[in-house]
């Protein structure tokens, strides 16, 4: 099973609040899944180290709020 599929399965189960501290590849896979982008997009997403990516579940679907936000900016928006 591909990483994108495994992360998608986790997102399907995590339709509430969740925080994941993980590798950039997992974040890229989640972004691809949330945006329903083609798998080739995985390699075109740059996730900075020690950054925050904010995804929200609105009851029907995941949305992408912020990608690779510096932690100083992210703390203000949470």
ABEGO torsion letter per residue (X at the ends): XBAAAAAAAAAAABABBBBBBBBAAAAAAAAAAAAGBBAAAAAABBBBBGBBBBBBBAGABBBBABBGBBAAAAAAAX
